[in-house]
């Protein structure tokens, strides 16, 4: 699985320039789905430029955690602050955060009836009131960054899964976000398409973008992450720099998870 994925440029870890500025804060955050306590007393600070990989078994709360950052999932208790904005039920606050926090989903979420370039220009035109010509210029810039400018006039259904996910990344970048969230971006892809998406994410990491990525691709975590977080049963069980996390995990649950996932 993760150990089989070959990333361009080998296994050398990408150095980052992390600011002292904190851009995301979770303070005693709790969330329930009915009776199910999905996030339990989460405390987490993310600094500008930091790259965090969140891993854990299915149902551990990792996807819910990052979906709370742009309030796709509302939390019921505690405080989340993103770029100085308290993320509560205030619609203006939510809109401000969503325009500055890009998100890439597991299932692409592209509009099938729009071309690739139309998918990329929609949000800048509607949310930022950007003129069509300017939006198309920006869209092409980011389609070139993800290495598929020649697909601009095609429809999502004409593309491979890896290409669609690269379009989804370009679409998020067109809003010029300061933070990017990735929710298992390779889990819906065929194995041969995983590397092409991870390579794009590696290049994005090299630009200094603040990134939080839920993934089981441990080779990616070793190369890109400044910090790896392991979640289980709605709690942050362990977090550390990649070398320590993979080479010297302290908690039994973390060790068991790593032994299972790295064995594939």
Buried (B, 14 or more C-beta within 10 A) or exposed (E): BBEEBEBEEEEEEBEBEBEEEBBBBBEEBBBBEEEEBBBBBBEBEBBBBBBBBBBBBEBBBBBBBBBBBBBBBEBEEBEBBBBEBEBBEEEEBBEBBBBBBBBBBBBBEBEEEBBBBBBBBBBBBEEBEBEEEEBBEBBBBBBEBBBBBEBBEBBBEEBBBBBBBBBBBBBBBBBEBBBBBBBBBBEBBEEEBBBBBBBBBBBBBEEBBBBBBBBBBBBBBBBBBBBBBBBBBBBBBBBBEBEBBBEEBEEEBBBEBBEEBEEE
